[in-house]
Amino acid sequence: MTESIPVVDLGPSFAGDAAARRGVAAGIDRAYAEVGFMYVVNHGIERALIDGVFAASKRFHAQPLAAKQAIAMNRWHRGYMGFASSRLVTSRIEAARRPNMSESFMLMHEVASDDPAFLAGKPLQGPNLWPGGLPGFREAVTAYNDALARLARHLTGLIEQALGLAPGRLAPMFERPTTFLRLLHYPPRHADAAADEFGSAPHTDYGFITILAQDEIGGLEVQLPDGRWLPAPPIPGSFVVNLADMGERLSNGRWRSTRHRVLNHAGAERYSVPFFYDMDMEAEVGPLPELVPAGHEPVARPERYGDYLMAKLDANYAYRKATG
């Protein structure tokens, strides 16, 4: 029985040694089959970039509320999301009865004003919003976002190998990846808070993988197959990387998109920075044929990722009711 989240050292995967890379891929396979979560270390992201994005997040959230609300979430899911503005009614466990006690700044993949997807009014294909009066904020956040996108592409290649797929097998799903970078702030949880009041209620992520940077406060918990909640405390120099719903689907259920939650019991402000790396909105995602045993039916039907994602966003976020 798993009692801890596996730690996978990515260092050997950058060295060009085929046997070492196979070992890293095997570690990913075990972690995602057993828990759906792993820590990664020696990931190649400079400490200065991580420190920079946390400093940017704290500066943003320290602003007066009016300054943050000046870039309130737009219809393309970008900008500031205030406290108690999301409630997970589509959780695979049960609908949350209370909204999440967090606030965040959301950045997505860049979409130019002359991009055909923007001109056609495609969902989520629109401009990012940036705060005024915070010199260096955009540069720090963009540099971190770009570095995480590179790491996500590297992990995708390792995931192909871990699943026994041909190199580049997943590339058609990521021609225009859907990415989210979220600067999250959680206040301390009051001692008399209701049992069902969460920083983030139990949920699974929607897309492919999530790469999470945590501060030193902790609070993330992962649900094991037997229903117990396992803390995922911060490990210095690591990211937490979990599989999401579409990753479970394409693996034909071999890997797990695992429920997780945040409870900030530390009595201090908590900050975290998840980077969500997902498929092209137009990608049809179903169990890959080479992962379906002969004579067996796939565990799920193919579904367009954009349809799956928009159904989740429309149900779970209050701003969607106002902006459409």
JONOR-V713657 format. One line per field, one symbol per residue. ss: DSSP state (H for helix, E for strand, C for the rest). psi: psi as a letter, one per 20 degrees, with the letter a starting at -180 (. if undefined). burial: I if it has 24 or more other C-alpha atoms within 12 Angstrom, else O. Layout:
# JONOR-V713657
ss: ???
psi: ???
burial: ???
This chain:
# JONOR-V713657
ss: CCCCCCEEECHHHHCCCHHHHHHHHHHHHHHHHHCCEEEEECCCCCHHHHHHHHHHHHHHHCCCHHHHHCCECCCCCCEEECCCCECCCCCCCCCCCCCCCCEEEEEECCCCCCCHHHHCCCCCCCCCCCCCCCCCHHHHHHHHHHHHHHHHHHHHHHHHHHCCCCCCCCHHHHCCCEEEEEEEEECCCCCCCCCCCCCEEEECCCCCEEEEEECCCCCEEEECCCCCEEECCCCCCCEEEEECHHHHHHCCCCCCCCCEEECCCCCCCEEEEEEEEECCCCCEECCCHHHCCCCCCCCCCCEEHHHHHHHHHHHHEHHHHHHC
psi: ppirpqppoighiiijoghghhgghhhgggghhghjqqqprlijpqhhgghhhgggghggiiqqhhhgihlqprijlqbporqkjqpnijqifrppiqqpmrqqppqaqpoqijphhghikqpjmaqqppqrjmpiggggggggghghhgghhghghhgghhikqqpjhighikhnqoqpppoqpprqpqhjqqhkoqgoqprqrhdfqpoppqaihaipqpprhjiqpoqmqpopjrqpoqqaghggghjkjhrpopqrrponjijrpppqnqoporrphipoorpphijoqpjqqqirqqqpghggghhgghhiphhhhhh.
burial: OOOOIIIIIIOIIOOOOOOOIIOIIIIIIIIIIIIIIIIIIIIIIOOOIIIIIIIIIIIIIOOOOOOIIOIIIIIIIIIIIIIIIIIIIIIOOOOIOIIIIIIIIIIIIIIOOOOOOOOOOOIIIIIIIIIOOOOOIIOIIIIIIIIIIOIIIIIIIIIIIIIOOOOOOIOOIIOOIIIIIIIIIIIIIOOOOOOOIIIIIIIIIIIIIIIIIIIOIIIIIIIIOOOOIIIIIIIOIIIIIIIIIIIIIIIIIIIIIIIIIIIIIOOOIIIIIIIIIIIIIIIIIIIIOOIOOOOOOOOOOOOOIIIIIIOIIIOIIIIIOOOO
